[in-house]
């Protein structure tokens, strides 16, 4: 079970559709349910269409609060988690975006 730090409601991990990777992580910070989730940077719950959630820790961030114009496709990891994850170096098979 996970408990929201805001509304104090409990939810089953399976019902939340959290990954096995997220379960121990959400217990290390004041986790918020989807109804209570606010942006870590600005603490605002508004602009839901621009709110995205870290695929590693489930924290919420607005795209504009982390310097993005849109929600990126695929897996996204927040600034809190990036230092704790392995950064892959580009390989000849992987194309990188030119700046």
C-alpha distance (Angstrom), angle and dihedral (degrees) to the residues before:
residue distance angle dihedral
X1 . . .
X2 3.78 . .
X3 3.79 124.5 .
X4 3.79 124.1 -150.4
X5 3.80 111.8 -126.3
X6 3.83 90.7 -145.2
X7 3.82 109.0 43.1
X8 3.84 94.3 18.4
X9 3.82 91.7 -135.2
X10 3.78 118.4 147.1
X11 3.79 125.5 -132.8
X12 3.79 135.0 -176.1
X13 3.80 113.0 -107.7
X14 3.81 89.4 -131.9
X15 3.82 91.7 52.9
X16 3.81 90.0 50.8
X17 3.81 89.4 52.7
X18 3.80 91.5 -134.6
X19 3.78 117.6 162.7
X20 3.80 122.5 -116.4
X21 3.81 85.9 -110.4
X22 3.83 92.0 59.3
X23 3.80 99.0 48.4
X24 3.82 98.9 78.8
X25 3.81 91.3 38.4
X26 3.82 97.1 55.3
X27 3.79 88.3 55.9
X28 3.82 90.9 61.7
X29 3.81 97.7 64.0
X30 3.85 138.7 30.9
X31 3.82 95.6 -76.8
X32 3.82 118.4 -158.3
X33 3.80 128.1 -152.2
X34 3.81 119.7 -125.7
X35 3.81 92.3 -95.9
X36 3.82 92.5 53.5
X37 3.82 100.9 32.6
X38 3.80 115.6 131.6
X39 3.79 131.5 -178.2
X40 3.80 111.2 -88.2
X41 3.82 91.4 -140.2
X42 3.82 103.9 45.0
X43 3.84 99.7 17.7
X44 3.83 90.1 -132.9
X45 3.81 125.4 132.6
X46 3.83 94.2 -163.3
X47 3.82 124.6 102.1
X48 3.80 92.5 48.4
X49 3.81 91.0 173.9
X50 3.82 88.2 64.7
X51 3.81 95.8 43.6
X52 3.79 116.3 107.8
X53 3.77 131.5 -179.8
X54 3.77 129.1 -134.7
X55 3.79 112.2 -111.3
X56 3.80 89.3 -145.9
X57 3.83 104.8 45.6
X58 3.86 106.3 8.1
X59 3.82 93.9 -124.0
X60 3.81 114.8 149.4
X61 3.80 126.6 -123.2
X62 3.79 134.4 171.5
X63 3.78 112.4 -123.4
X64 3.81 91.0 -124.9
X65 3.82 91.8 50.7
X66 3.81 90.9 61.6
X67 3.80 96.7 39.6
X68 3.81 99.1 -100.1
X69 3.80 126.3 130.6
X70 3.81 95.0 -153.3
X71 3.78 140.8 7.8
X72 3.81 105.0 -82.4
X73 3.80 119.4 -123.9
X74 3.78 117.9 -110.3
X75 3.78 127.4 7.0
X76 3.82 118.0 -2.0
X77 3.81 126.9 -173.8
X78 3.78 122.6 -163.1
X79 3.82 128.4 -123.8
X80 3.82 89.5 -99.8
X81 3.80 92.1 58.3
X82 3.80 103.7 35.9
X83 3.84 94.2 78.2
X84 3.82 88.3 52.7
X85 3.80 96.1 51.0
X86 3.75 131.0 75.7
X87 3.79 112.2 -97.3
X88 3.77 111.4 -142.7
X89 3.78 118.0 -139.5
X90 3.81 115.9 -133.2
X91 3.78 113.5 -97.1
X92 3.81 127.3 -157.8
X93 3.82 88.6 -101.3
X94 3.80 93.5 52.8
X95 3.80 117.5 74.1
X96 3.78 117.9 -144.3
X97 3.77 126.8 -155.3
X98 3.80 113.8 -106.6
X99 3.81 116.0 -129.1
